[in-house]
C-alpha cells in the first residue's frame, strides 16, 4: 500500500534527483523508496552466493600470494617428464 510522505530537501538536490530519475526512466518516489528499502532491510555480513555457484564450488582455498605463472610452469614440467 502506497502512502504519501512530505519531505523538505535542498532545491538543488531535488533538481538533480529529478534529472537523474528522468535519465534512468524511474520515478523519484521509486528511487527514494528503493534507497529507504536498502537502508532498512536487515543484511547479513556474508555475501549471497547463488545456488549455481555453490554447486560448482570445490571447497579448495587459493592462497593470496599464489604465483600463477610459476605454478603453471611447474605443472607443464611435471606433465612433460
Number of C-alpha atoms within 10 A of each C-alpha: 2 4 4 6 6 5 6 6 8 8 9 9 10 13 11 11 16 16 13 15 16 12 9 11 9 12 14 17 13 11 15 12 12 12 11 11 11 11 10 9 8 8 9 7 6 6 7 7 8 8 9 8 8 10 8 8 9 7 7 6 6 7 7 6 6 9 9 9 9 10 11 11 11 11 11 11 10 9 8 6 5
